């Protein structure tokens, strides 16, 4: 962990779904401007971690804490967390029939601006901003006029998630397997959007099963989740090692760290 100011600290986090414990004592700190990647086999708890940080319902935090910008957010609703600057790009983005994409985005931006004591964006200013960000992710202009994700392909849904990221400009971006189902061209475009988002004040947590997105977005730290615990941490070289060897070898060296 660098000496950068910590944006979020996860402290001995234990999480259950129904009666099943999924996360079994996660400790993780993400500094401002850092990119962290969470990797691991299916069922290891990667998506659970991202969802719990964002406050999605269906999970029970049985012990531990999540401290964001110096304050515990365990009691905060997903809406409060979003307005505070936490953004979750879903692994499986949902459709919102009847809600046009541009209307959804305008409402989300205005909610954040209201939270920060700013006036809502005028339509003309919003349209200009939307067009700038739409071009960034190479999204069909017709899609922003359609209902959110309705009839979108898998790649179009993921581009729409990154369009939201670019527009909302959060402090912490949680990318939950954003690379799944993407062809190389879509992966390049999505990664480009994330790289443009990165800055010394903004942080990214990438949840992924495969190393390939990390060819486009270089992480400062890589953590391997196995059976609800961080079994190993290191720099980007660890992701390459996982690509070559798979995950089985990590279990034997649980807790060891690869020095950057």
Secondary structure, 3 states (H helix, E strand, C coil): CCCCCEEEEEEEEEEEECCEEEEEEEEEEEECCCEEEEECCCCCCHHHHHHHHHCCCCCEEEEEEEEECCEECCCCCHHHHHHCCEEEECCCCCCEEEEEHHHHHHHHHHHHHHHCCCCCCCHHHHHHHHHHHHHHCCCCCCHHHCEECCCCCHHHHHHHHHHHHHHHCCCEEEEECCCCCCCHHHHHHHHHHHHHHCECCEEEEEECCCCHHHHCCCCCEEEEEECCEEEEEECHHHHHHHHHHCCHHHHHCCCEECCC
